[in-house]
Each structure stands twice: as C-alpha cells, then as structure tokens.
Amino acid sequence: MLMEDARKEIIEISLWMQEQGLVVGTAGNVSVRDGDNFAITPSGVPYEDLVPEDVVVYNMSGEKVDGELKPSSEFPLHLSVYQNTDAQAITHTHAPASTALGLVVDEIPVSHYYSLMFGGPIRVAPYFYFGSDELAKGVTEALRGRTGALMKNHGAITIGPTLKKAADMLPILEYICEVHLRAMATGTPIALLSQEEQEQAAGPIQSYGNQK
C-alpha cells in the first residue's frame, strides 16, 4: 500500500488530537508529504473508524493516486501549503482557545516567547468559506516564514518537517492563545517582548531541548 506508514501515523495523530480536546468530532484534518505525493485524512469519517486504506493519497498536481474515499474538505488548503512551502506535514484543528482568539485579533503579538517557536508574531488568516481556494491562499500567506497560524472564525494550523513535530506544536499554540486570551480579559495593557528581547530569546528557544 502506497505510503502505508504515513497513513497509519495520520490515524494515530488524529486520534491523539481528539484525545487532547483539540478537535470535536471530525472537525480537523491531517496530512503527510512524501516526495511528490501526500496522504490526507478522508472527509467526515470518525477517527476511531479509520483504517489505513481510508486515508487517501494525492500528488502535487491534485490528482488522486490511491484510495477510494473523498479527501478532507480542506484538501485545497493542504495542497496549496505543500506547493508553496517546505512543509512535510500539516495538522489543522478547531481547538477552543485558538479558535476564540482568532475571532478578536488579526495577529498574536509576541506576548510569550513561545511565539518565537513559530517564527514570530502569529498571523490570523482572513475568513473564507472552509474548503475554498481563497481560504487556501490566505492561510498559505499567513504561514509565510511561520510554522503555525490561526484562521479567523475557524481554527488553527501547524506545519513541520515531520508529522510528530507539526502535531507537537499544536498544544504549544493552544497554550499561547489561552494565555493571551486570559491577559486580554483583564482589560489591562499586555506586556509584549521588544524586538531586542525577541532576538535574545530566538536562538535559545529554537535550540531548547537539544541535548547535543
């Protein structure tokens, strides 16, 4: 079976996202790229019912190469991100804090140095109907130079060199959003990191956890 290991991993990560409360029902999607092909979750199938054969595979021209089911409704988004970035994996969720914050800001300023893990201030892509080419274009632009973004009136997305790394960033993004929401709720000015402070923290945060 084409991309068998990747299809299995997609199911594992989808179930994990559900267990972590990052998605409700099937309101999220996952994909992995391998060369000129990428595997993506099918549309509307409960994660607990998925088997590897249900995960469909497409090429970079948007043509199906393996699988019988329809792909996620956000197929155009995944295709656009792969065509325009170096992402090798994508996770998309409708987690509460990231979805809520995307309703009230157009960008998350660097209020916590964790934002630097994503490349800087986290952008919020403008609202467009789910599954639309306009949404795909807007999110791809929001990810320029970033590994995560929010989607107005919608949810969040992370990308990475592997599916595990993309998925590992989801709880961090949700934490940043939760902290910023709580700070906004106080009604007092939010302390932001200066450009100099961001530059000081950028190197250490990128190498955090590296034991070599």
N, C-alpha and C positions, 0 to 999 in steps of 0.2 A: 504494500500500500504506500502510495506516494506521501512523503512527509509524515510517516506514521508516528515517530517520536514526538514531533511538534504537535500533532493533533491530540495526542494523549496529554501532553503538557497543557495545552489550551483548556482541556476539560478540567484538569486539576486546578488551574489558576481560576477558572470560572467558579468552581465550587468554593474555593478559598475566598474569593471576593464576596460571595453570598454569605459565607460563614462570618466574615468580618463586618457585615452590615453595610458594605459599600455598594451593593446593588439590591434592588427589590424585584423579586421575580426574575424575569429575563431582561430587565432594563439595564443592559450593559453589553459590551462585546469585547472580544479579544482576538488578536491575530499575531502570527509569526511569519517572518520572511525567510526564505531560503533561496538565495540566488535570484532567479527571475520569477519565482513563484512565491505565493504566500497563502497560508491556511488561515481561515477565519470562521468564527462561530456561525452557525446557521441562524436563521430568523425564527424567533418565537418558540424554540424548543427548550423545555425546562432543563436546567443544567444537570439535575440529578438523573435525567433520562438519556443524556448524551452518550454516544459511543463514538470511537474514533472515526468510523465511516460517515458519521453525520457532519463532521467538520469538513467544510468544502475548501477546495484549493483552486486558486486563480493565478493567472500570470500577470505581468506588469502591463499588459495591454487590456486587462479587464475581461479576459476570456476564461471561462471555466475549463479546468484541465482534469479535475477529479471530484467526485461527489455528486449526489443526486438532489440534495435539498437546496432551497434558496439561501443565499448568504444573509448575514445581518443587514438590517435596513441601512446601517451606516457604512455599507460597502464602499460607496464613493469616497467617504472620508478616509478610510484605511488606504484605499488605492492612491488617493492624492498625497497622503503623507509619505507613503513609500516612494512615490515618483519624484518627490521634491525634497526629501531629507535623507539622512543616512540611517534612519531608524531601522532596526531589525525586529522590533516587536512593539505592539500597541495595546494599551489597556484603556478602556473607556467605562466610566461609572456614573451613577446618579446619586452619589453619596450625599447625605444631608447638609453638612457644613459647606462643602464646596459648591453645591447647587444653590444654597441660600446666599452665600457671599456673592456669587455670580449675578444675583438679582440686583445688588445695590452698589457694586463698584465696576469700573471698567478696567482696573488693574489693581493687583495687590502690591502695594509698595513694600520695600524691604523693612518690615517691622520685626521680623525674626530672621536671624542669619541662615536658618534652614532654607530660606528662599534662594540662597546662593547655590544650593544643590541643583536647582532648576535653571541656573544661569542668570538670575537676577529677578527684577520685578516680574510677577506672574501675570501675563496678559489674559484678558477675558475676550474671547471671540464674540462678535456680534451675533444676535439671534437670527437664525434662519430655520426654516422647517426641517425637521430631522430627516436624514437621508437625502437632502438636496445637494446639488453641486455647489450652491452658494455657501452652504454650511461647510462643506469640504474645503473650499477655497479659504474661507475665513479662519478656520481652525489651523490649516496649514500655515497661514501667515502668522497666526498667534504663536506658533511653535518655532518661528524663525529664531535661531540662536537659543532655544529653550528646550527643556526636556519635559515640560508639563504646561498645561494651560487650563483655564476654565472656559465654559461655553455658556453664554448668557441664557437664562431661562431653560437650562438643560442639564449640565453636569460637568465632568472633568475628564481630562485625558492625560496620560503619561506615555512617554516613549523611551526606548532604551536599546542597548546593544544585544540584550537577551530578554526573554520574557520575564525571567525572575527579577532582573534589575528594573524593568519597567513596572512590574507589579509591586516590588518593594517600595517604590516611590509613592504609591497610592496613599498609604496611611500617613506618610510624611506630609503630603499635600493636604490631606484632610485635616491634620493637626494644625498646619499653618492657617488654614481657613477658620477653624474653630477658635484659635487664639485671637485672630484678627476680629472675628465677629464679637467675641466677648469684650474685647477692648473697645470696639465701636459702641457697644451697648452702654458703656459707662458715660458716654457723652462728653468725655474729656479728650484733649489732644492726644494722639497716639505718637509715642516716641519712635522715630524712624532712624535707621542707621545712615550716617553720612556716606558720601562716596568714598572718603578715605577709610572709614570703618569697614565698608563693604570690601574694599580692596585688601585690607589687612586680614579679613576673615575668609576671603575667597579661596586662597591656597590651602589653608588648614582644613576647611570644611570639605574640599574636594578629595583630600587625602585621608579624611577621617576613617579610622578602622583598618587602614592599610598597615599591616604589621611588618612589611618589608622595608 
